[in-house]
């Protein structure tokens, strides 16, 4: 699968910093069995992959590389998230996905994770419905990180947009400017949601 140039820049940086690091592939989940997810919960993870560590390396104030939102799918908690390089089948494009929590937090994708909860339960449920609606639109992943383009989304943009449509602004500060060979964008990181002050930590866990 061809890697977009902007991801090649991230991969190069992390490869230099983390030479020799290999992520173990497994379906085992790091999510504790006793954690009960609710619609609207915001979930964070950091993986052991080069790409995941690259994101953290670029975000001086962050410890997570990816974020998603919990939705209710026919009575089952699922996680909607926008993610690159996690195809479900041959030719599967980078897109907004809906995965079981066990897959989102599988050790092939995560070495640490955290579940956070919105204090306003009505807003959380409304945001979950918006996230479900965005998933149903079959949006592709936004490799340009363009917050003005709602036809494609990246992970932080997706969660922030779902809550914004529910009347809650989760993002803190201004978008960060990234200027690297093949990657010149302004975007928000998962930490810009994590530090909003509107979320309460429910559980932190690790591999």
C-alpha angles and dihedrals in degrees: 000000000000114000115220114243093246090059091046088060091054092044092052093052094048093044090058093047097040105032112168096021111136123183117222114233115223140137093228112119127224091205108111113243093232095058111110112203122210130202109271096026111143113224127199132193142174120203133202095239124113091246094051093049090048091059091050091047090055093048107067094188099042137088099182129069101193140034136191140169130239118238134182110246109185091322095316124109111239132171122235114201141152110235140164126219098018103108120180092203142003109299094011106154125226102269151137105297139187113218136173111258089245091061095043089054098035113134090246086066106026141037095170131020144173137199117213128186132212112237091221105068094190091054089047092054092046091050090050090054090050091050090051090051091051091050091052090055088067093229119188124230113271106235089176093058089222109167090191093060109079093178091078129030142192123212102269092041092053096053094041091048093051091053094042089056087052090055099259125114109211101170120099126205125345129312114277120244114232115192113179134135104288093001120080110151145129113230146146123251127217088257089065087066096036092058096048093107091225095093127076120208112244100178141349120202142166144198 
